[in-house]
Amino acid sequence: MKKDQIAAMILGSHEVQEMLYINRSRLAALVTEGKLKPVKVLKNEKLFYLPEVESFKKELLKDTRSNIYKMEGLKHAE
């Protein structure tokens, strides 16, 4: 795999927050709970593997109580 292909598979904390419709503290809680695992922890940033985040997002979409379920539902209604 080339560097640019690998880079496309890595997300920063902010990108994960936007993708999952969560705030920074919720992301930190998910990491602490072991539900999301960063591939690299830097001083002010955590990096995540895109397929793992997408898989977690699919699980959240099954939960009708989650914000992502509500937000994705709104997108499809438009």
Secondary structure, 3 states (H helix, E strand, C coil): CCHHHHHHCEEEHHHHHHHHCCCHHHHHHHHHHCCCCCCEECCCCEEEEHHHHHHHHHHHHHCCCCHHHHHHHHHHHC
